[in-house]
Amino acid sequence: MAKSAANPVLDPSKDPWLPSTRLFPPYAWPEVFGRSAPVEVDLGAGDGIYAEARAQREPERDFVAVERLLGDLARAVRSGGVLKLTTDDADYFQWACAEMARCSGWKAQQDWKGLEEPTSEFEELFKQEGRSVYRRAWGRE
């Protein structure tokens, strides 16, 4: 979970770090956040800076920052949810696109470019190094 105070209704007696075993089957997010709101998952979150920036910018949403594999995360997203990928690794990007194309119930959102998203520390470093950043989003049907 992001290191953010954007959602003050979290129960401080509960551990904010969710073990991956609690993500599957789909987790009851209202129990975690104490409210019903759209949930976004930051895959490969590192130190959570990106998720924290999003949480501060969008307090009407709940954010979970995790380090998980793509396939596991895809199974945790409910109908109407969106999975967004940003990476500097072209091979990984192509692999992820191929994997998601094989997953039933997902539709690529080719128009999402991520231009309005906050950037992570890594993305800033990639830009300084002149590395390309690849983005794709998929909607869960």
C-alpha positions as CSV (number, residue, x, y, z in Angstrom):
1,M,0.0,0.0,0.0
2,A,1.3,3.5,-0.8
3,K,2.9,5.5,1.9
4,S,0.1,8.1,1.8
5,A,-2.1,10.0,4.2
6,A,-4.6,10.6,1.3
7,N,-7.1,8.2,2.9
8,P,-7.4,9.0,6.6
9,V,-10.1,6.4,7.2
10,L,-7.7,3.5,7.2
11,D,-7.7,1.6,10.5
12,P,-4.3,2.2,12.1
13,S,-4.5,-1.1,14.0
14,K,-4.4,-3.0,10.7
15,D,-1.1,-3.8,9.0
16,P,-1.0,-1.6,5.8
17,W,1.2,-4.1,4.0
18,L,-0.9,-6.8,2.4
19,P,0.8,-10.1,1.9
20,S,0.2,-11.3,-1.7
21,T,-1.7,-14.4,-0.4
22,R,-4.4,-12.0,0.7
23,L,-4.9,-10.6,-2.8
24,F,-6.3,-13.8,-4.3
25,P,-9.2,-14.6,-4.5
26,P,-10.2,-11.0,-5.2
27,Y,-9.8,-9.0,-2.0
28,A,-12.7,-7.2,-0.3
29,W,-11.2,-3.7,-0.7
30,P,-13.9,-1.9,1.3
31,E,-12.7,-3.8,4.3
32,V,-9.1,-2.6,3.7
33,F,-10.0,1.1,3.0
34,G,-13.1,1.5,5.1
35,R,-15.1,2.7,2.1
36,S,-16.2,1.7,-1.4
37,A,-14.2,3.5,-4.1
38,P,-12.4,2.6,-7.3
39,V,-9.2,0.7,-6.5
40,E,-6.1,1.1,-8.6
41,V,-3.1,-1.2,-8.3
42,D,0.4,-0.1,-9.0
43,L,2.3,-3.2,-10.2
44,G,6.1,-3.0,-9.6
45,A,5.6,-0.2,-7.2
46,G,9.1,0.1,-5.8
47,D,9.0,2.6,-3.0
48,G,5.4,3.6,-3.7
49,I,6.2,7.2,-4.8
50,Y,4.0,7.0,-7.9
51,A,1.1,5.5,-6.1
52,E,1.4,8.2,-3.4
53,A,1.4,11.0,-5.9
54,R,-1.7,9.5,-7.5
55,A,-3.4,9.1,-4.1
56,Q,-2.8,12.7,-3.3
57,R,-4.0,13.9,-6.7
58,E,-7.1,11.6,-6.7
59,P,-8.4,11.2,-3.1
60,E,-11.7,9.7,-4.5
61,R,-9.8,6.6,-5.5
62,D,-7.9,4.0,-3.4
63,F,-4.4,2.8,-4.3
64,V,-2.5,-0.3,-3.7
65,A,1.2,-0.5,-4.5
66,V,2.5,-4.1,-4.9
67,E,5.3,-6.1,-6.4
68,R,3.5,-8.9,-8.3
69,L,3.5,-10.8,-11.5
70,L,1.3,-9.7,-14.3
71,G,-0.9,-12.8,-14.6
72,D,-1.6,-12.8,-10.9
73,L,-2.6,-9.2,-10.9
74,A,-4.8,-9.6,-14.0
75,R,-6.8,-12.2,-12.1
76,A,-7.4,-9.8,-9.2
77,V,-9.0,-7.0,-11.3
78,R,-12.8,-7.0,-11.4
79,S,-15.1,-6.2,-14.2
80,G,-14.8,-2.5,-15.2
81,G,-11.3,-2.2,-13.8
82,V,-8.2,-1.1,-15.7
83,L,-4.7,-2.5,-15.7
84,K,-2.1,0.0,-16.7
85,L,1.5,-0.8,-17.6
86,T,4.4,1.5,-17.9
87,T,7.9,0.1,-18.5
88,D,11.2,1.0,-20.2
89,D,11.8,-2.6,-21.2
90,A,10.7,-3.2,-24.8
91,D,10.9,-7.0,-24.5
92,Y,8.9,-7.0,-21.3
93,F,6.3,-4.7,-22.9
94,Q,5.9,-6.9,-25.9
95,W,5.6,-10.0,-23.7
96,A,3.0,-8.3,-21.4
97,C,1.0,-7.3,-24.5
98,A,1.1,-10.8,-25.8
99,E,0.1,-12.3,-22.4
100,M,-2.8,-9.9,-22.0
101,A,-4.0,-10.7,-25.6
102,R,-4.3,-14.3,-24.5
103,C,-6.3,-13.4,-21.4
104,S,-10.0,-13.6,-21.9
105,G,-12.1,-10.7,-20.7
106,W,-9.5,-8.0,-21.4
107,K,-9.5,-5.3,-24.1
108,A,-6.5,-3.1,-24.9
109,Q,-7.1,0.6,-24.6
110,Q,-4.9,1.8,-27.3
111,D,-5.8,5.4,-26.8
112,W,-4.3,5.6,-23.2
113,K,-0.9,7.2,-23.4
114,G,-0.4,8.0,-19.7
115,L,0.5,11.6,-20.4
116,E,-1.4,12.9,-17.5
117,E,0.1,10.3,-15.0
118,P,2.7,11.4,-12.5
119,T,6.1,10.0,-13.3
120,S,8.1,7.8,-11.0
121,E,11.8,8.3,-10.0
122,F,12.7,5.5,-12.4
123,E,10.8,7.1,-15.3
124,E,12.6,10.4,-14.7
125,L,15.9,8.6,-14.7
126,F,14.9,6.8,-18.0
127,K,14.1,10.1,-19.6
128,Q,17.5,11.6,-18.6
129,E,19.2,8.6,-20.1
130,G,17.2,8.9,-23.3
131,R,15.4,5.6,-22.8
132,S,12.0,5.0,-24.3
133,V,9.0,4.4,-22.0
134,Y,6.2,2.0,-23.2
135,R,2.6,2.3,-22.0
136,R,-0.5,0.3,-22.4
137,A,-3.8,-0.1,-20.6
138,W,-6.3,-2.9,-20.7
139,G,-10.0,-2.7,-19.5
140,R,-11.6,-5.7,-17.7
141,E,-14.9,-6.6,-19.4
